[in-house]
Amino acid sequence: MPRLLLSFLCALFVLTACNQPVEDTGPGQPVKHRQDAFKAVLRSFEPMGVMLRDKQYNAGKFAELAGELVARRDAPWAYFKADTLYPPTKAKATVWERADEFEHKRQVFFEATDALLVAAQTRELEQVEPAYEKVYDSCKSCHNDFKTK
């Protein structure tokens, strides 16, 4: 009986350990910081898309969210350092191998978010929708090239 109990406890320990997330063990945990920063960006960006898709456009709230997006957009980029390509990152090695292209896509994102903020301040849906799509497209383009799925 003690042998069976010991086997059971060992099996339980192994299964529990398998379900634990891989921790970012790098200095200052840059992967975790950039993931958290991207989540903050998404918390501003996603509700705008919901408003547009659901035909529930609220000009004031949209402008507020666009301002938050611009305020939060800088945060993730400082955490893409050459020594941060290790689990649990979803960033591909191409981030560092094609750094100029990655930087270009970051600049396109910044230009698109600036344009979205300007469009949001007009409060005109006809200007907001294409500006939102440009931001969406810039995110998608970068994810396609530089993020594992």
N, C-alpha and C positions, 0 to 999 in steps of 0.2 A: 504494500500500500504506500509506504513512503516514497518508493521509487516512482510509482504512478503519479503521485502528487508533485514530485520534483520534475518529472517530465512535463506535466501539465503547466507548471509555473514557468519552465524554460520556454515552452511553446508560446505561452501568453506573453512573455517578455519579448520574444522575437517578433511576434505579430504586432505588438504595441510599438516597438522600435521601427518597424517598416512603415507605419503610418505617420511617423513624425516628419514634419517638413525639413528639408535641407536648409540649414542656416547659412547665411552669408557670413563667412568667417574672415573676410578681408578687412583690412584696416578701415575703420570708420563705417563699415558696412555700406559701401557705395551702391551695391545692387539694390538693397532694401530701400535706401534713400531715394534712388531714382524711380523705383516702382511706386513708392508712396507719392512722389511728386507727380508722376503720370496719372495716378488715381485722382489726385486733386484736380488736375487739368480736366480729366474726364467728368468729374462732378460738375464742372461748369459747362462743358461742351455738350454732354449727352442730353440734358434737359432742353437745350435749344433744338436739337434734332427731334425730340419728342413733340415739342410744340409745333414744329413745321409739319411733321408727318401726320399728326393727329388733327391738323387744321385748328389748333388752339392758340394761335399766335397772340402773345401778350407783349406789346412793344416795350413797355417799361421793364418788365421782367427780363425780356430778351436782352435789352441794352445793359441791364445790370449783370447778367451772366456773361455777356461779351466782355465787359470790363473786368470781371473776375478771371476770365480766361486769359486775357492779356497780362493781368497781374501775376498769374501763376505759371505762365508759359516758360519762364527762364529757369525755373527750379531744377528740372531733371538733367539738364545738359552738363552741369558741372560734375556729375557723377559718372560720366562716360570717360573714364581714364583707362589707359592701356592695360593696367593690371586688374581690370574688373571683368575679365572674360572667364568666369568660373561659375559653377552652379551656385544658386538656382537661376542664373540669368537666362533670358530668352533672346538676348542680343546675339546676333551672328558675328563671327569673326570679321566679316566684311565691314563692320562698323569701323574697325581699326585699320583694316587692309585698304579700304577705300575712303579714308578719312575726308578727303576733299569733297567727294560726292555726298558723304553724310552731312558735312557742314553746309553744302549747297541746299540740301533738302531741309535742313534746320532753318536756313534763311528764307526759303520759300514758305515754310510754315509761319515764320514771324511776319512776313509780308501779308500772307493770307489772313492772319489773325488781326493785323492792323486794319486791313480792308474790311473785315467783318465788324470791327468796332465802329468804324466810320459809317458803314451801312446801317448798323443797329441804331446809331444816334439819329439817323434820318427818320426812323420809326416806320419806314415804308417797306412793306413785305416784298415788293418787287425788287428792291435792292438787297434785302436781307437774304433771300433764298439763294441766289447765285453766289453770294459771298460765303455763306455757310458751306455750300457745296465745294468751294475752292479749299476751304480749311479741311473738310472731310477728305477730299482727294489728296491733299498733301500728307495727311496722316496715313492714309491707305498706301500711298506710294512708298513712304518710308518703311512702313511695316512690311510691305511685300519684299523689299530689298534687304532689310536689316534686322528683321525679327523672325525667329523660328515660330512656327504655328503650333 
